[in-house]
């Protein structure tokens, strides 16, 4: 049964039971509406308490239904019925009340919650706006200033904040059902939501500017703001009509389809079916070998998640630099307002240093983040294999190298795994997980659990050069270089990709990362006897142009300024390898680059390196800057292939 009815004297208690998140799918709505009608006619019932079974109240609408025509009763139908009830309805909230779940609670005449509950309207994350009254009822209940961040800016309200702004009538102590029934037997006077006066153009313009800056090209946040404004100007009934019309229009867009695609992909990637029932190993203390940019970022990421961290370097000066880098990460977060100075100090206090590897012997997990050199990595793990406990997990952060070669000959290969973080590791959400043939299932389960605790999106990859992400990057860079050699200016290629939604184009990205890194890899391959042709990037590095770090690469850079400027010198340096003329329209540039990514993705799928096309999209979105509202290269090419 999706909704159950129990009577506590004159108080009826309805419990939504639709695991895992009590989504308001059609059958739930129909059952609730039928019970509404039954209880409305029952003279013995004086009030109705509505609650959710399991860990939360209601997590929202059933997103799987968004690709189908609406079925009656719609959520607005149900909410209108509850709101108009002559008998009081009390939403009893625990865990989360999100999206349609909060809209359902707003229809109730009272709302009580346990401490620790979270309330929000996160529809903009799916390219939508609230479609069942959220943009209209919430401002009328708590005011525009408090409501706009929730409706259009992804803000969530904890129970204390929700009570402070008037969204909750009372924070109750458990058990929830008994407390809600007690509240229902002695109801305070009912608060009537009130129309909001129009605060004037300056208020709306300021909100629009703030939301535009944060939305990164997404349509829904501004549409949500406009829905609120429309309701303020034209009244509740017209506001509800406009909101629903906007919701349905957005639901049909490619942007919303892309964001739904990623929502389901992220949910599937985080919980692989093959790991069900397998418990992760306990991990509390993490060692990180290497205090460079990547290692320091990894250390900060683990410490931010509450782990005790030991950072290891080869000598005292290097360790001092690494610890200083970690501290600078925490301090920068405090300056930006993401944490406080006290929190930054507390986090740094949980990071200790060790010269050499002996200090890591007691760690539950050790992550190696040294230079991408097979001999160095093998030496590190040869020592760690002897020093660490037999049940300690050993992980390499390699970006390209076959982890089987890195761990070859180590004691206990079943505890070894690849964990490929992306820089800056304390920010980037992608974590490529690369199990070896000998990796124990518990170790693999631990990797996914670590991703969850770190707030990262895990994607499992098979073993190949570059794994999923860097292998596709190599292919797309080759395609960009092919266009360059054919005469398409690199600035045109970058501009086309920015127009598509990337923060920067492929050549701007190379300048930021440093042209010398890939140059050294090519030189090493040439030293091994590989016949690699000279590239335009080689010419730039040989001329001393390594990117932003040297003041010039594909572009010129002023001291202290990372803004790329056209460079006549760069054009002249690469001219011997580049044909003249041959420009392309931006759309064709985009199609070629996205097509190259997708083509390599299809090969990766055929080889079994990735389990699903959606995993490839997650890698590109969370690790390589593919615009989220476009869904990923596999999503894009699949949409274009459909009639």
Secondary structure, DSSP 4 states (H G I P E B T S, - for coil): --EEEEEETTEEEEEE--TTTT---HHHHHHHHHHHHHHHT-TT--EEEEEESTT-SB--S-GGGGGS---SSPHHHHHHHHHT-SSEEEEEE-SEEETHHHHHHHHSSEEEEETT-EEE-GGGGGT----SSHHHHHHHHH-HHHHHHHHHS--EEEHHHHHHHTS-SEEEPSSHHHHHHHHHHTPPPPPPP-PPPP--HHHHHHHHHHHHHHHTT-SHHHHHHHHHHHHHHH-HHHHHHHHHHHHHHHHTSHHHHHHHHHHHHHHHHHS-GGGTTPPPPP--EEEEE--SHHHHHHHHHHHHTT-EEEEEESSHHHHHHHHHHHHHHHHHHHHHTSS-HHHHHHHHHTEEEEESSGGGTT-SEEEE---S-HHHHHHHHHHHHHHS-TT-EEEE--SSS-HHHHTTT-S-GGGEEEEEE-SSTTT--EEEEEE-TT--HHHHHHHHHHHHHHT-EEEE--SSTTTTHHHHHHHHHHHHHHHHHTT--HHHHHHHHHHHT-SS-HHHHHHHH-HHHHHHHHHHHHHTT--PPP-HHHHHHHTT--BGGGTBSSSB--TT----B--HHHHHHHGGG--S-----HHHHHHHHHHHHHHHHHHHHHTTSSS-HHHHHHHHHHHS---GGG--HHHHHHHHH--
